[in-house]
Protein backbone atom coordinates (compact mmCIF):
# COMPACT_ATOMS: atom_id res chain seq x y z
CA UNK A 1 0.00 0.00 0.00
CA UNK A 2 1.17 3.49 -0.79
CA UNK A 3 -0.18 6.87 0.12
CA UNK A 4 -0.89 9.14 -2.81
CA UNK A 5 -0.26 12.85 -2.74
CA UNK A 6 -0.66 15.45 -5.45
CA UNK A 7 2.47 17.40 -6.30
CA UNK A 8 2.57 20.36 -8.67
CA UNK A 9 5.28 20.02 -11.32
CA UNK A 10 5.43 22.61 -14.14
CA UNK A 11 1.84 23.58 -13.52
CA UNK A 12 0.50 20.02 -13.96
CA UNK A 13 -0.60 17.77 -11.09
CA UNK A 14 1.49 14.68 -10.51
CA UNK A 15 0.87 11.77 -8.21
CA UNK A 16 3.72 11.10 -5.80
CA UNK A 17 3.86 7.83 -3.91
CA UNK A 18 5.25 7.67 -0.40
CA UNK A 19 6.73 4.44 1.00
CA UNK A 20 5.04 2.54 3.79
CA UNK A 21 5.80 3.49 7.37
CA UNK A 22 7.56 0.89 9.51
CA UNK A 23 4.28 0.14 11.31
CA UNK A 24 2.32 -0.45 8.11
CA UNK A 25 5.17 -2.38 6.50
CA UNK A 26 5.42 -4.92 9.32
CA UNK A 27 1.63 -5.18 9.58
CA UNK A 28 1.34 -5.78 5.82
CA UNK A 29 3.94 -8.55 5.98
CA UNK A 30 2.02 -10.26 8.79
CA UNK A 31 -1.34 -10.04 7.01
CA UNK A 32 0.10 -11.34 3.74
CA UNK A 33 1.87 -14.20 5.50
CA UNK A 34 -1.33 -15.20 7.32
CA UNK A 35 -3.35 -15.36 4.11
CA UNK A 36 -0.58 -17.26 2.29
CA UNK A 37 -0.38 -19.80 5.13
CA UNK A 38 -4.15 -20.23 5.37
CA UNK A 39 -4.70 -20.55 1.62
CA UNK A 40 -1.86 -23.08 1.43
CA UNK A 41 -3.44 -25.03 4.30
CA UNK A 42 -6.79 -25.05 2.48
CA UNK A 43 -5.20 -26.30 -0.73
CA UNK A 44 -3.05 -28.97 0.93
CA UNK A 45 -5.14 -30.24 3.84
CA UNK A 46 -8.61 -29.42 2.59
CA UNK A 47 -11.96 -29.52 4.31
CA UNK A 48 -11.08 -28.53 7.87
CA UNK A 49 -9.58 -25.23 6.78
CA UNK A 50 -12.35 -24.66 4.21
CA UNK A 51 -15.00 -24.70 6.94
CA UNK A 52 -15.90 -21.14 8.07
CA UNK A 53 -16.42 -22.50 11.57
CA UNK A 54 -12.67 -23.15 11.71
CA UNK A 55 -11.99 -19.42 11.39
CA UNK A 56 -14.79 -18.57 13.82
CA UNK A 57 -13.35 -20.98 16.38
CA UNK A 58 -10.01 -19.18 16.28
CA UNK A 59 -11.90 -16.19 17.67
CA UNK A 60 -14.24 -18.22 19.90
CA UNK A 61 -11.54 -20.23 21.65
CA UNK A 62 -8.85 -17.55 21.81
CA UNK A 63 -10.74 -14.32 22.43
CA UNK A 64 -8.90 -13.89 25.73
CA UNK A 65 -5.53 -14.05 23.95
CA UNK A 66 -6.59 -11.39 21.44
CA UNK A 67 -7.62 -9.07 24.29
CA UNK A 68 -4.40 -9.61 26.27
CA UNK A 69 -2.31 -9.06 23.14
CA UNK A 70 -4.12 -5.75 22.49
CA UNK A 71 -3.14 -4.51 25.95
CA UNK A 72 0.44 -5.65 25.49
CA UNK A 73 0.63 -3.93 22.11
CA UNK A 74 -0.08 -0.56 23.73
CA UNK A 75 2.52 -1.17 26.43
CA UNK A 76 5.15 -2.36 23.93
CA UNK A 77 4.53 0.60 21.61
CA UNK A 78 5.43 2.84 24.55
CA UNK A 79 8.71 0.95 24.91
CA UNK A 80 7.69 -0.95 28.06
CA UNK A 81 6.67 -4.56 28.78
CA UNK A 82 4.15 -6.40 30.96
CA UNK A 83 4.68 -10.08 31.76
CA UNK A 84 2.09 -10.20 34.55
CA UNK A 85 -0.93 -10.47 32.25
CA UNK A 86 -0.98 -14.29 32.20
CA UNK A 87 -1.06 -14.43 35.99
CA UNK A 88 -3.81 -11.78 36.10
CA UNK A 89 -5.91 -13.83 33.67
CA UNK A 90 -5.52 -16.96 35.82
CA UNK A 91 -6.29 -15.10 39.07
CA UNK A 92 -9.42 -13.55 37.57
CA UNK A 93 -10.73 -16.90 36.32
CA UNK A 94 -10.26 -18.50 39.76
CA UNK A 95 -11.66 -15.59 41.82
CA UNK A 96 -14.71 -15.21 39.56
CA UNK A 97 -15.31 -18.99 39.39
CA UNK A 98 -15.48 -19.06 43.20
CA UNK A 99 -18.00 -16.21 43.13
CA UNK A 100 -20.08 -17.86 40.39
CA UNK A 101 -21.41 -20.59 42.66
CA UNK A 102 -25.09 -20.98 43.63
CA UNK A 103 -26.04 -17.85 45.59
CA UNK A 104 -23.32 -15.76 43.97
CA UNK A 105 -23.69 -12.72 41.74
CA UNK A 106 -22.63 -12.45 38.11
CA UNK A 107 -22.48 -8.65 38.31
CA UNK A 108 -20.17 -8.89 41.33
CA UNK A 109 -17.93 -11.34 39.46
CA UNK A 110 -17.62 -8.88 36.56
CA UNK A 111 -16.76 -6.10 39.01
CA UNK A 112 -14.15 -8.39 40.60
CA UNK A 113 -12.54 -9.08 37.21
CA UNK A 114 -12.32 -5.38 36.36
CA UNK A 115 -11.14 -4.51 39.88
CA UNK A 116 -8.34 -7.11 39.90
CA UNK A 117 -7.10 -5.98 36.50
CA UNK A 118 -7.23 -2.28 37.45
CA UNK A 119 -5.48 -2.91 40.78
CA UNK A 120 -2.54 -4.62 39.09
CA UNK A 121 -2.44 -1.98 36.34
CA UNK A 122 -2.50 0.98 38.75
CA UNK A 123 0.11 -0.40 41.16
CA UNK A 124 2.48 -1.61 38.46
CA UNK A 125 1.96 1.51 36.37
CA UNK A 126 2.80 3.75 39.32
CA UNK A 127 5.96 1.80 40.18
CA UNK A 128 7.13 1.84 36.55
CA UNK A 129 6.12 5.36 35.51
CA UNK A 130 6.60 7.44 38.63
CA UNK A 131 9.22 5.48 40.62
CA UNK A 132 11.04 4.50 37.41
CA UNK A 133 11.56 0.86 38.36
CA UNK A 134 12.35 -1.48 35.47
CA UNK A 135 9.06 -2.75 33.95
CA UNK A 136 10.35 -6.31 33.57
CA UNK A 137 11.13 -6.53 37.32
CA UNK A 138 7.85 -4.93 38.41
CA UNK A 139 5.63 -7.04 36.17
CA UNK A 140 7.56 -10.22 36.97
CA UNK A 141 6.80 -9.55 40.64
CA UNK A 142 3.16 -9.02 39.65
CA UNK A 143 3.15 -12.32 37.75
CA UNK A 144 4.42 -14.25 40.78
CA UNK A 145 2.00 -12.42 43.09
CA UNK A 146 -0.97 -13.24 40.85
CA UNK A 147 0.00 -16.91 40.52
CA UNK A 148 0.58 -17.22 44.25
CA UNK A 149 -2.77 -15.58 45.05
CA UNK A 150 -4.45 -17.98 42.63
CA UNK A 151 -3.13 -21.06 44.48
CA UNK A 152 -4.18 -19.54 47.82
CA UNK A 153 -7.75 -19.30 46.53
CA UNK A 154 -7.76 -22.94 45.38
CA UNK A 155 -5.22 -25.54 44.32
CA UNK A 156 -7.81 -27.56 42.41
CA UNK A 157 -9.83 -26.38 39.40
CA UNK A 158 -13.14 -24.71 40.29
CA UNK A 159 -16.20 -25.05 38.08
CA UNK A 160 -18.59 -22.10 37.82
CA UNK A 161 -22.15 -23.30 38.38
CA UNK A 162 -24.33 -20.19 38.69
CA UNK A 163 -27.27 -20.70 36.33
CA UNK A 164 -27.20 -17.22 34.79
CA UNK A 165 -23.48 -17.56 34.02
CA UNK A 166 -23.92 -21.06 32.59
CA UNK A 167 -26.57 -19.63 30.27
CA UNK A 168 -24.03 -17.01 29.14
CA UNK A 169 -21.38 -19.71 28.75
CA UNK A 170 -23.66 -21.73 26.47
CA UNK A 171 -24.92 -18.75 24.44
CA UNK A 172 -24.09 -18.83 20.73
CA UNK A 173 -25.01 -16.59 17.82
CA UNK A 174 -25.66 -18.00 14.35
CA UNK A 175 -24.34 -16.21 11.27
CA UNK A 176 -27.26 -16.91 8.89
CA UNK A 177 -25.43 -16.41 5.59
CA UNK A 178 -22.12 -18.08 6.51
CA UNK A 179 -21.81 -21.82 7.01
CA UNK A 180 -21.56 -25.22 5.35
CA UNK A 181 -23.91 -27.94 4.12
CA UNK A 182 -24.07 -31.26 5.94
CA UNK A 183 -24.19 -34.71 4.35
CA UNK A 184 -27.98 -34.61 4.41
CA UNK A 185 -27.97 -31.32 2.49
CA UNK A 186 -29.00 -29.23 5.49
CA UNK A 187 -27.37 -25.84 6.01
CA UNK A 188 -25.24 -25.55 9.16
CA UNK A 189 -24.68 -21.88 10.08
CA UNK A 190 -21.39 -20.72 11.55
CA UNK A 191 -21.63 -20.00 15.26
CA UNK A 192 -19.82 -17.28 17.13
CA UNK A 193 -19.49 -16.88 20.91
CA UNK A 194 -20.13 -13.69 22.91
CA UNK A 195 -16.46 -13.80 23.93
CA UNK A 196 -15.43 -13.40 20.28
CA UNK A 197 -17.67 -10.33 19.97
CA UNK A 198 -16.02 -8.84 23.07
CA UNK A 199 -12.57 -9.46 21.55
CA UNK A 200 -13.54 -7.80 18.26
CA UNK A 201 -14.95 -4.81 20.18
CA UNK A 202 -11.68 -4.49 22.14
CA UNK A 203 -9.65 -4.56 18.92
CA UNK A 204 -11.77 -1.75 17.46
CA UNK A 205 -11.54 0.37 20.63
CA UNK A 206 -7.76 -0.04 20.93
CA UNK A 207 -7.37 0.73 17.21
CA UNK A 208 -9.29 3.98 17.69
CA UNK A 209 -7.20 4.87 20.75
CA UNK A 210 -3.92 4.32 18.92
CA UNK A 211 -5.00 5.95 15.66
CA UNK A 212 -7.08 8.96 16.63
CA UNK A 213 -6.48 9.96 20.26
CA UNK A 214 -3.80 12.03 21.96
CA UNK A 215 -2.94 9.05 24.19
CA UNK A 216 -2.22 6.92 21.13
CA UNK A 217 0.00 9.58 19.55
CA UNK A 218 1.83 10.01 22.83
CA UNK A 219 2.47 6.26 23.11
CA UNK A 220 4.12 6.22 19.69
CA UNK A 221 6.13 9.35 20.49
CA UNK A 222 7.43 7.96 23.79
CA UNK A 223 8.30 4.61 22.26
CA UNK A 224 10.10 6.29 19.37
CA UNK A 225 12.21 8.64 21.48
CA UNK A 226 11.42 9.43 25.11
CA UNK A 227 13.69 12.49 25.25
CA UNK A 228 12.13 13.98 22.13
CA UNK A 229 8.68 13.34 23.60
CA UNK A 230 9.68 15.27 26.73
CA UNK A 231 10.91 18.17 24.60
CA UNK A 232 7.54 18.19 22.80
CA UNK A 233 5.80 18.69 26.14
CA UNK A 234 4.36 15.17 26.43
CA UNK A 235 3.79 13.96 29.98
CA UNK A 236 5.82 10.77 29.66
CA UNK A 237 5.18 9.44 33.15
CA UNK A 238 1.41 9.86 32.93
CA UNK A 239 1.29 8.26 29.48
CA UNK A 240 3.32 5.25 30.65
CA UNK A 241 1.03 4.97 33.66
CA UNK A 242 -2.08 4.95 31.46
CA UNK A 243 -0.55 2.29 29.20
CA UNK A 244 -0.04 -0.11 32.11
CA UNK A 245 -3.45 0.65 33.61
CA UNK A 246 -5.11 -0.20 30.29
CA UNK A 247 -3.02 -3.37 30.00
CA UNK A 248 -4.12 -4.47 33.48
CA UNK A 249 -7.75 -3.64 32.74
CA UNK A 250 -7.70 -5.61 29.48
CA UNK A 251 -6.06 -8.55 31.29
CA UNK A 252 -8.96 -8.51 33.77
CA UNK A 253 -11.48 -8.47 30.90
CA UNK A 254 -9.52 -11.28 29.20
CA UNK A 255 -9.71 -13.35 32.38
CA UNK A 256 -13.49 -13.09 32.47
CA UNK A 257 -13.71 -13.86 28.76
CA UNK A 258 -11.53 -16.93 29.36
CA UNK A 259 -13.98 -17.99 32.09
CA UNK A 260 -16.90 -17.48 29.69
CA UNK A 261 -15.23 -19.96 27.35
CA UNK A 262 -14.15 -22.64 29.85
CA UNK A 263 -16.53 -22.02 32.79
CA UNK A 264 -13.72 -23.06 35.15
CA UNK A 265 -10.90 -21.42 37.08
CA UNK A 266 -7.58 -23.24 37.15
CA UNK A 267 -3.87 -22.63 37.70
CA UNK A 268 -3.33 -23.83 34.13
CA UNK A 269 -5.16 -20.70 32.94
CA UNK A 270 -2.24 -18.60 34.20
CA UNK A 271 0.48 -20.50 32.38
CA UNK A 272 2.33 -18.90 29.45
CA UNK A 273 -0.47 -16.49 28.52
CA UNK A 274 1.94 -13.57 28.59
CA UNK A 275 4.43 -15.37 26.34
CA UNK A 276 1.78 -16.12 23.73
CA UNK A 277 0.57 -12.51 23.81
CA UNK A 278 4.09 -11.11 23.45
CA UNK A 279 4.78 -13.50 20.57
CA UNK A 280 1.54 -12.47 18.84
CA UNK A 281 2.38 -8.78 19.25
CA UNK A 282 5.88 -9.26 17.80
CA UNK A 283 4.59 -11.33 14.88
CA UNK A 284 1.98 -8.62 14.34
CA UNK A 285 4.75 -6.06 13.83
CA UNK A 286 5.18 -4.46 17.26
CA UNK A 287 8.81 -3.60 17.94
CA UNK A 288 10.24 -4.56 21.33
CA UNK A 289 12.10 -1.24 21.30
CA UNK A 290 8.82 0.69 21.02
CA UNK A 291 7.43 3.29 18.66
CA UNK A 292 6.15 0.84 16.03
CA UNK A 293 3.05 -1.35 16.17
CA UNK A 294 -0.57 -1.72 15.15
CA UNK A 295 -3.39 -3.59 16.86
CA UNK A 296 -4.68 -4.92 13.53
CA UNK A 297 -1.27 -6.48 12.98
CA UNK A 298 -1.49 -7.95 16.49
CA UNK A 299 -4.85 -9.53 15.65
CA UNK A 300 -3.34 -11.19 12.58
CA UNK A 301 -0.34 -12.15 14.69
CA UNK A 302 -2.68 -14.13 16.95
CA UNK A 303 -4.41 -15.70 13.93
CA UNK A 304 -1.02 -16.62 12.43
CA UNK A 305 0.02 -18.39 15.64
CA UNK A 306 -3.29 -20.27 15.74
CA UNK A 307 -2.98 -21.27 12.09
CA UNK A 308 0.46 -22.69 12.80
CA UNK A 309 -1.00 -24.70 15.71
CA UNK A 310 -3.82 -26.03 13.50
CA UNK A 311 -1.39 -27.05 10.76
CA UNK A 312 0.83 -28.85 13.26
CA UNK A 313 -2.18 -30.80 14.55
CA UNK A 314 -3.18 -31.84 11.03
CA UNK A 315 0.24 -33.12 9.90
CA UNK A 316 0.73 -36.65 11.34
CA UNK A 317 4.50 -36.30 11.61
CA UNK A 318 4.17 -33.10 13.69
CA UNK A 319 1.54 -34.13 16.22
CA UNK A 320 3.97 -34.34 19.11
CA UNK A 321 3.41 -31.34 21.43
CA UNK A 322 6.93 -29.95 21.12
CA UNK A 323 6.47 -29.29 17.39
CA UNK A 324 4.06 -26.44 18.17
CA UNK A 325 6.72 -24.77 20.28
CA UNK A 326 9.39 -25.34 17.62
CA UNK A 327 7.28 -23.86 14.81
CA UNK A 328 6.21 -20.92 16.99
CA UNK A 329 9.85 -20.26 17.88
CA UNK A 330 10.86 -20.39 14.22
CA UNK A 331 8.09 -17.97 13.24
CA UNK A 332 9.03 -15.63 16.08
CA UNK A 333 12.68 -15.69 15.00
CA UNK A 334 11.67 -14.82 11.44
CA UNK A 335 9.72 -11.77 12.57
CA UNK A 336 12.47 -10.66 14.93
CA UNK A 337 14.81 -10.73 11.93
CA UNK A 338 12.30 -8.67 9.96
CA UNK A 339 12.18 -6.15 12.79
CA UNK A 340 15.97 -6.02 12.88
CA UNK A 341 15.98 -5.20 9.16
CA UNK A 342 13.50 -2.37 9.78
CA UNK A 343 15.65 -1.00 12.60
CA UNK A 344 18.77 -1.31 10.44
CA UNK A 345 17.06 0.52 7.60
CA UNK A 346 15.99 3.31 9.96
CA UNK A 347 19.47 3.52 11.48
CA UNK A 348 21.09 3.49 8.06
CA UNK A 349 19.08 6.53 7.09
CA UNK A 350 20.15 8.40 10.21
CA UNK A 351 23.78 7.45 9.65
CA UNK A 352 23.63 8.53 6.02
CA UNK A 353 22.28 11.97 6.91
CA UNK A 354 24.97 12.34 9.57
CA UNK A 355 27.75 11.43 7.11
CA UNK A 356 26.44 13.90 4.56
CA UNK A 357 26.50 16.67 7.16
CA UNK A 358 30.07 15.80 8.16
CA UNK A 359 31.14 15.73 4.52
CA UNK A 360 29.63 19.15 3.82
CA UNK A 361 31.44 20.60 6.84
CA UNK A 362 34.78 19.18 5.73
CA UNK A 363 34.32 20.62 2.27
Buried (B, 14 or more C-beta within 10 A) or exposed (E): EEEEEEEEEEEEEEEEEEEBEBBBBBBBBBBEBBBEBBEEBBEEBEEEBEBBBBBBBBBBBBBBBBBBBBBBBBBBBBBBBBBBBBBBBBBBBBBBBBBBEEEBBBEEBBEBBBBBBBBBBBBBBBBBBEEEBEBEEBBBBBBEBBBEBBEEBBEEBBEBBBEEBBEBBEEEEEEEEBBBEEEEEEEEBBBBBBBBBBBBEBBEBBBEBBEEEEBBBBBBBBBBBBEEBBEEEBBBBBBBBBBBBBBBBBBBBBBBBBBBBBBBBBBEBBBEBBEBBBBBBBBBBBBBEBBBBBBBBBBBBBBBBBBBBBBBEBEEEBEEEEBBEEBBEEBBEEBBEBBEEBBEEBEEEEEEEEEEEEEEEEE
